[in-house]
Amino acid sequence: MTALSAKVDSSDMASVRETADPTFWVDPALIDVPPGHRKLHNDWVETLAGSMRGQRQMTPIEIVENGDRFLLSFGQHRKAAAAMNGEPVLALIKTKEQALSAAERTLRRVEENFVRRDQTVLDRAVDVADWRAVYQSARGVIKKGRPKKCQVDTISEVLDPRLGDTVLEELSGQFAASFTEAAQRALNLSQKGVFRALKIASIAPDLRSAIALHDIADNQSELLLLADQEPEQQKAIVALLTSGRAAKVDEAAAIIEGRPAPRALLPYERFSNSFSRLSAGEQHQFFELHRAAIERWIARKR
């Protein structure tokens, strides 16, 4: 007898209640969330709770039988919203035999995250890194002729900052090349975009969790600066950011190193930093767009 049949056949129908469709109203307290799901966004949970109140949930979550409890596959925010309302959550229940593989669950979770709500830069980076890791595991890693340090096999190794930018660039290029040019543009999954995502995802999971709801989670430049730090320095910086003693990575690093905090960059200085990271082709496109201004500047210098 499965966990579901045991509950449905019992006289206590408060925890699991069948609907007209192949879904059930389930007590959220019976559903465990496995590792790998992103941190809850409280504002989004509250928003969903308002729309779902009175058991008006339209899209079921998906859960898997696990003894006399369940494991969440998808729908963490809807589960939390139902719990906030003190109501059951509408769920599609699958047996372990029906459940997706770990790789399939990862891809489904990434897909849901991409379309359900706006993601922070940090959310998206981790999802892209997970997606790339599943892709790589399916294709295998070509090792012939590579130095030993490039022989990457596991997700944890892929996200290890000690691999260095060269290996991350190679992995990024392989993954980006699996998409058409149109898909790369639509999903922002160019080689550079994937590289930045892998770089950000190399931040240790506990530190990512600590900053998930901090302003830095939606600031790509700050996340990349953090990812460039040594692990112990990252930990100290995150502690200062989350305590409110520092607002930016450079400011936190200055506090740690006992030096004056850097002055805030002027708008043109911030743009210059971004411009310097563009490829030659992208810089030339910028020159074409601003040809008149550049020609006026050259004329003044003569």
C-alpha positions as CSV (number, residue, x, y, z in Angstrom):
1,M,0.0,0.0,0.0
2,T,1.4,3.4,-0.9
3,A,1.5,6.5,1.3
4,L,-1.3,8.0,-0.7
5,S,-3.6,5.0,-0.6
6,A,-3.0,4.6,3.1
7,K,-4.0,8.2,3.7
8,V,-7.0,8.2,1.3
9,D,-8.3,4.9,2.7
10,S,-8.2,6.1,6.3
11,S,-11.1,7.8,8.1
12,D,-8.9,10.9,8.7
13,M,-9.2,12.9,5.4
14,A,-7.9,16.2,6.9
15,S,-4.4,15.7,5.6
16,V,-5.0,14.5,2.1
17,R,-8.3,15.1,0.2
18,E,-9.0,13.9,-3.3
19,T,-10.3,16.3,-6.0
20,A,-12.3,15.7,-9.2
21,D,-9.0,15.8,-11.1
22,P,-6.0,13.5,-10.4
23,T,-4.8,16.0,-7.8
24,F,-5.2,16.2,-4.0
25,W,-5.5,18.8,-1.3
26,V,-2.5,18.0,1.0
27,D,-1.5,19.5,4.3
28,P,1.7,21.5,3.6
29,A,3.2,20.2,6.9
30,L,3.4,16.7,5.4
31,I,5.7,17.9,2.5
32,D,9.4,18.1,3.0
33,V,11.6,20.3,0.8
34,P,14.8,18.6,-0.3
35,P,18.1,20.5,-0.7
36,G,18.7,22.4,-3.8
37,H,15.5,24.5,-3.8
38,R,16.2,28.2,-3.7
39,K,15.5,30.4,-0.6
40,L,11.9,31.6,-0.3
41,H,11.1,35.1,-1.3
42,N,8.8,36.3,1.4
43,D,7.1,39.0,-0.6
44,W,6.3,36.5,-3.4
45,V,5.0,34.0,-0.9
46,E,2.7,36.7,0.6
47,T,1.5,37.7,-2.9
48,L,0.7,34.1,-3.8
49,A,-1.0,33.6,-0.4
50,G,-3.4,36.4,-1.2
51,S,-4.3,35.0,-4.6
52,M,-4.7,31.4,-3.3
53,R,-6.7,32.2,-0.1
54,G,-9.9,30.2,0.1
55,Q,-8.3,27.3,-1.8
56,R,-8.3,29.2,-5.1
57,Q,-5.0,27.8,-6.2
58,M,-5.0,27.1,-9.9
59,T,-1.7,25.3,-10.6
60,P,-0.9,22.3,-8.5
61,I,2.5,21.7,-7.0
62,E,4.2,18.3,-7.6
63,I,5.2,16.0,-4.8
64,V,6.5,12.4,-4.5
65,E,5.5,9.8,-2.0
66,N,8.1,9.2,0.7
67,G,6.9,6.8,3.3
68,D,4.1,8.4,5.2
69,R,5.2,11.9,4.0
70,F,6.0,13.6,0.7
71,L,9.0,15.2,-1.0
72,L,8.5,18.4,-2.9
73,S,9.4,18.3,-6.6
74,F,8.1,21.7,-7.7
75,G,6.1,24.6,-6.2
76,Q,8.0,25.6,-3.0
77,H,6.5,29.1,-3.0
78,R,2.9,27.8,-3.5
79,K,3.4,25.3,-0.7
80,A,4.6,28.1,1.6
81,A,1.7,30.3,0.5
82,A,-0.8,27.6,1.4
83,A,0.9,27.1,4.8
84,M,0.7,30.9,5.4
85,N,-3.0,30.7,4.8
86,G,-3.4,27.7,7.1
87,E,-4.9,25.8,4.1
88,P,-4.1,22.7,2.2
89,V,-2.1,22.9,-1.0
90,L,-3.3,21.5,-4.3
91,A,-0.8,18.8,-5.4
92,L,-0.1,16.2,-8.1
93,I,1.2,13.2,-6.2
94,K,3.5,10.7,-7.9
95,T,5.0,7.5,-6.6
96,K,8.7,7.0,-6.6
97,E,8.4,4.9,-9.7
98,Q,6.6,7.7,-11.5
99,A,9.0,10.4,-10.2
100,L,11.5,12.1,-12.5
101,S,15.2,11.4,-12.3
102,A,17.4,13.9,-10.5
103,A,18.5,15.4,-13.8
104,E,14.9,15.7,-15.0
105,R,13.8,17.3,-11.7
106,T,16.6,19.8,-12.0
107,L,15.6,20.8,-15.5
108,R,12.0,21.1,-14.5
109,R,12.8,23.2,-11.5
110,V,15.0,25.5,-13.7
111,E,12.2,25.8,-16.2
112,E,9.7,26.7,-13.5
113,N,12.0,29.2,-12.1
114,F,12.6,30.9,-15.4
115,V,8.9,31.4,-16.2
116,R,7.2,31.6,-12.8
117,R,8.5,35.0,-11.6
118,D,11.4,37.5,-12.1
119,Q,14.6,36.0,-10.8
120,T,17.4,37.8,-9.1
121,V,20.7,37.7,-10.8
122,L,21.8,35.2,-8.1
123,D,18.8,32.9,-8.7
124,R,19.4,32.8,-12.4
125,A,23.1,32.2,-12.1
126,V,22.5,29.1,-9.9
127,D,19.8,27.8,-12.3
128,V,22.1,28.3,-15.3
129,A,24.9,26.5,-13.5
130,D,22.6,23.6,-12.6
131,W,21.3,23.4,-16.2
132,R,24.8,23.4,-17.6
133,A,25.8,20.6,-15.1
134,V,22.9,18.4,-16.2
135,Y,23.8,19.1,-19.9
136,Q,27.5,18.2,-19.2
137,S,26.6,15.0,-17.3
138,A,24.4,13.9,-20.3
139,R,27.1,14.6,-22.9
140,G,30.2,13.6,-20.8
141,V,33.4,15.6,-20.6
142,I,35.9,15.5,-23.4
143,K,39.3,15.0,-21.6
144,K,41.7,14.1,-24.4
145,G,44.7,16.3,-24.5
146,R,43.6,18.5,-21.6
147,P,45.7,19.2,-18.5
148,K,44.6,17.3,-15.4
149,K,43.1,20.4,-13.8
150,C,40.6,20.7,-16.7
151,Q,39.2,17.1,-16.2
152,V,36.0,18.2,-14.6
153,D,33.3,15.5,-13.8
154,T,31.1,16.6,-11.0
155,I,28.8,19.6,-10.3
156,S,30.7,20.5,-7.1
157,E,34.0,20.7,-9.2
158,V,32.3,22.7,-11.9
159,L,31.3,25.3,-9.2
160,D,34.7,25.3,-7.5
161,P,36.3,28.7,-7.9
162,R,39.7,27.2,-7.7
163,L,39.2,25.9,-11.3
164,G,39.9,29.4,-12.5
165,D,38.4,31.5,-15.2
166,T,40.0,29.6,-18.1
167,V,38.2,26.3,-17.3
168,L,34.9,28.2,-16.6
169,E,35.2,29.9,-20.0
170,E,35.7,26.6,-21.7
171,L,32.6,25.1,-19.9
172,S,30.6,28.2,-20.7
173,G,31.5,28.0,-24.4
174,Q,30.5,24.3,-24.6
175,F,27.1,25.0,-23.0
176,A,26.3,28.2,-24.9
177,A,27.1,26.4,-28.2
178,S,24.3,23.9,-27.6
179,F,21.7,26.7,-28.2
180,T,20.9,28.4,-31.5
181,E,21.9,32.1,-31.8
182,A,18.2,33.0,-31.5
183,A,17.9,31.0,-28.3
184,Q,21.1,32.5,-26.9
185,R,19.7,36.0,-27.5
186,A,16.2,35.2,-26.1
187,L,17.5,33.4,-22.9
188,N,20.6,35.6,-22.5
189,L,22.7,32.4,-22.7
190,S,25.7,33.6,-24.7
191,Q,29.1,32.3,-23.8
192,K,29.8,35.4,-21.7
193,G,26.4,35.2,-20.0
194,V,27.0,31.6,-19.1
195,F,30.5,32.4,-17.9
196,R,29.2,35.1,-15.6
197,A,26.5,32.7,-14.2
198,L,29.1,30.0,-13.5
199,K,31.3,32.6,-11.8
200,I,28.6,33.8,-9.6
201,A,27.4,30.2,-8.8
202,S,30.9,29.4,-7.6
203,I,30.1,31.3,-4.4
204,A,29.7,28.8,-1.7
205,P,26.0,27.6,-1.2
206,D,25.8,28.8,2.4
207,L,27.0,32.2,1.4
208,R,24.5,32.3,-1.5
209,S,21.8,31.5,0.9
210,A,22.9,34.2,3.3
211,I,22.7,36.9,0.6
212,A,19.7,35.5,-1.3
213,L,17.4,38.3,-0.1
214,H,20.0,41.0,0.2
215,D,20.3,43.8,-2.5
216,I,23.5,42.2,-3.7
217,A,21.5,39.2,-5.0
218,D,20.3,41.3,-7.9
219,N,23.5,43.2,-8.6
220,Q,25.6,41.3,-11.1
221,S,28.7,43.5,-10.8
222,E,28.7,43.1,-7.0
223,L,28.2,39.4,-7.2
224,L,31.1,39.0,-9.7
225,L,33.3,41.1,-7.3
226,L,32.4,38.8,-4.5
227,A,33.0,35.7,-6.6
228,D,36.6,37.0,-7.3
229,Q,37.5,36.9,-3.6
230,E,39.1,34.1,-1.8
231,P,36.7,31.8,0.1
232,E,37.6,33.2,3.6
233,Q,37.4,36.7,2.3
234,Q,34.0,36.0,0.8
235,K,32.7,34.7,4.2
236,A,33.9,37.9,6.0
237,I,32.5,40.2,3.3
238,V,29.1,38.4,3.4
239,A,29.0,38.8,7.2
240,L,29.6,42.6,6.9
241,L,27.0,42.9,4.1
242,T,24.2,41.0,6.0
243,S,24.9,42.8,9.3
244,G,24.4,46.1,7.6
245,R,28.0,47.3,8.3
246,A,28.8,47.5,4.6
247,A,26.6,48.1,1.6
248,K,29.1,47.0,-1.2
249,V,31.8,44.4,-1.6
250,D,34.6,47.0,-2.0
251,E,33.4,48.7,1.1
252,A,33.4,45.5,3.1
253,A,36.8,44.5,1.8
254,A,38.2,47.9,2.9
255,I,36.8,47.4,6.4
256,I,38.5,43.9,6.6
257,E,41.8,45.2,5.3
258,G,41.7,48.4,7.5
259,R,41.9,50.8,4.6
260,P,39.6,53.8,3.7
261,A,36.5,52.8,1.8
262,P,36.8,53.6,-1.9
263,R,34.9,56.6,-3.1
264,A,31.7,56.1,-5.1
265,L,32.4,56.0,-8.8
266,L,30.9,58.7,-11.0
267,P,28.4,57.6,-13.7
268,Y,31.0,57.8,-16.5
269,E,33.5,55.8,-14.4
270,R,31.0,53.0,-13.9
271,F,30.2,53.0,-17.6
272,S,33.9,52.9,-18.4
273,N,34.3,49.8,-16.2
274,S,31.4,48.1,-18.0
275,F,32.7,49.2,-21.4
276,S,36.1,47.7,-20.8
277,R,34.6,44.3,-20.3
278,L,32.9,44.3,-23.7
279,S,34.3,42.3,-26.6
280,A,36.0,44.2,-29.4
281,G,33.0,43.6,-31.6
282,E,30.6,45.0,-29.0
283,Q,32.9,48.0,-28.5
284,H,32.9,48.7,-32.3
285,Q,29.1,48.5,-32.3
286,F,29.1,51.1,-29.5
287,F,31.4,53.3,-31.6
288,E,29.0,53.1,-34.6
289,L,26.0,54.1,-32.4
290,H,27.9,57.1,-31.0
291,R,30.0,58.0,-34.1
292,A,28.8,61.6,-34.2
293,A,29.8,62.2,-30.5
294,I,33.2,60.5,-31.0
295,E,33.9,62.5,-34.2
296,R,33.1,65.8,-32.3
297,W,35.5,64.8,-29.5
298,I,38.3,64.0,-32.0
299,A,37.7,67.3,-33.7
300,R,38.0,69.2,-30.4
301,K,41.4,67.5,-29.7
302,R,42.9,68.6,-33.0
